[in-house]
Amino acid sequence: MDICLYACDLTDAEWALLAPLVPRSHPAGRRQTYPLRRIVDAIFY
């Protein structure tokens, strides 16, 4: 993982629990600009 920017950023263990619950984008849709983990970190911030 890259460097944590904030104390509230997810740890690898926390992300391992949440990753299966976050929906992925549809293959026919637009490519993601940001990693899902960074989006979840921003929501929790």
Secondary structure as UniProt FT lines:
FT   TURN            7..8
FT   HELIX           12..18
FT   HELIX           19..21
FT   TURN            27..28
FT   HELIX           36..44
//
